[in-house]
Structures are given as C-alpha cells and as structure tokens.
C-alpha cells in the first residue's frame, strides 16, 4: 500500500490492511508500518484515528472505539458496510481454500476422516439387512472403488457417532 492508496481507501478497508501490515512486524509496529506506507508516524497515527479507531498495543491492531452514543447512532448504518468489507477481505484471504471446497462439493468427492485410520483394526461381526448391505456394496463399487470397504464402513459408523453424541 502506498501513500495515495492509504489516504483514498475506505476507513474500514484501511484498518483491515493496516492491521495486516502490523501483524508482520515484531517491534515498533506503528513506525515501521508508517514508513512502509511512505508517511510520517504522526500523520499515520492521526489519520488512523479517523472513524473512531484506536490502536490497542496488546492486540497490536486498530479497533473501532464504540461509546454508547456512537454505537446507537451508527450501528445500523455501518454494520452492513463493515460486514461487506470484512467479508470481501475474508474471501480474498481464503480464496484458494474456498475454491477447493467448491470443487470437492461439485465432484461430490468423499473425504475420509483421519480418525478412522488411527489405531488398529479389529474384526467385528454383526447382522445387517441384506438390501441395505447390497446397496452399500454396490455404491462402494460404483462410486468409491478407490477406498476399502472397511474404511467406508468405519467412516459411516464414525459419522453416526458424531451425529448422535450430543
């Protein structure tokens, strides 16, 4: 981010970008961030206070200061705009992960939980309805031939457990 981008940027987006820059620094975060942008420290801190933002040293970031009067007046106006900008920033930061999730969903790819591979395996014998078992075997052969049936059965039992534990 350069000086002109800094001064022309929306306040909420500016805070998100500055907080990201602050996280990169270990010492003298404010001074180094001001230098990176290309403005003086005093200009930087004065400009960052606009919009009721304050720097919290222990968090190493700027946060919105809300008193009762300000909160009541601006809560409805700014909440949707702030959420939109924060959501856009989240999307940009996590774009690759979100793409993979969509790709997996579109391919209806099965992902087996690591928990079914932890520990040893044991032999168990139980009765199951023939029709249900045959449907399971056919589904395994048609759609998931790359998996062992014991792993798919283990995943089904594990999913059942997670669904009903609480």
N, C-alpha and C positions, 0 to 999 in steps of 0.2 A: 504494500500500500504506500503510495506517495502522498505528498502534501496536498495536492489538489483533490485527490480521491478522498482523503481524510476529511477535508472541510466540506465537500459536496455530498458526502454519504449521509443517508438516513441515520438518525441518532441511534436507534436500536441496532441496526446492522453494524454501525461503527463500534458500538460497545462489544458486540459479538466478535468482531475482527480484532479489536484491541485486546480483549481477554484471551484470544487465541495466541496473539503475539506475546502477551505477558507470561503465559504458561511456558514459553520456550526459554525464558531467561531464569537464571538461578539467583543473581544478585542485581541490585539497582535496576529492577524491572522497569520502573517508570521512565528513568533517564535513558536507558538503552532503547526502549520502545519509541520514545520521542525522537531519538537520534535516527532510528530506522525509518521513521516517517519523514524526517527531514525538517522538524520544527524544534523550537526550544522547549525545555522542560516546563517552563512557566506557561507558555502558550498551550502546550499539551494538556496540563492539568486543568487549566481554566476552561478549555474547550470541552474536556471530558465531563465537567460538572454540569454542562447544559442538560436540560431534561431531567434534573434531579438525580443524576448519577453520582455516586460516591465510591471512592476506592477503599476497599477493605483489605488491609495488609495481610491478615491471617489467611484470607481466602485467595489473595493475590489476584483480585479481579474487581471490576467495577460492577456495582449492583444498583438497582433503582431504589432510591430512598422514598419511602411512602409514609407520609403522615396522614392522619385521619381526613383532613380537608382535601388534600391532593388525591388521596385514594378514592374518596367518594365521587369527586368531580370527573376524574379521568379514567376511572376503572372501565366503564363501558366503551369509551372511545378508543383507548389504546390497547385493550386486551386483544381484540381481533387482529389489529395490525401487528402487534408484538408477536402473537402466536404465528401469524403468517410468516413473518421474517425468521423467527426461530425454527419454524417447520422447514422453510427453504434451506436454512443453514444445515439442519439435520439431514435433509435429503442430499445436499451436496457432499457432506462428510461421509455418508453411508451409502452412496450411490451404488458402488460395486456389490456390497452385501445385499442390498435390496434387489439388484438385478439377478443375483444368484437365487434368491428366494423365489422370485417370479419365474425364473427358468425352471427351477425344481417343481414348482406348482404346475406349470404348464405341461411339463413332461410327466407329471404325476409320479415322480420318482420316489421310491421308498427309501427312507433313511433309517437305518437300524441304530438304536441307542447303544452306546458303549457298555452300558450296564449288563447287557445280555452276554457280553464276551468276558466280563470279569469273573474270575474264579473258575472252578472246574465244572464239568458237566456230570449229571447223574441220570441214570435210567429210571424212568417212571412209567407205570402202566396205568392207564385209565380208559374207561369206556366213553365213546363219543358216538353220536348219531351218525349212521352211515352216509346219509345225504349231506350233512354238514361237512363230514370228513372228506367226501369225494369232491365237493365244491372247493374246499381248501386245497386239496392236492391239484386239481385242475387249474386253479388260479395260480398256484406256485409254478406249475409247468409252463403256463402260457405267458404270464406277465413277469415272473421273477425267477427265471431259471438260473440266474447268477448267484442266488442265495441257497443255502442249505435249508431244508425243511425244518430242521431243529432250531435254526436261528429265527426263522419266521414264526414258529410256534412260541419260542421264547419271547419274541417281541410282542406277540398277541397277548400273552399272559402278563407281561410287564405293563403293557398299555392298560389292561384290565385293572391291574393293581393300582396304577397311578390314578385312574379314573374314580376308584372307589375307596381310597384311603381317607378321605376327609370331606 
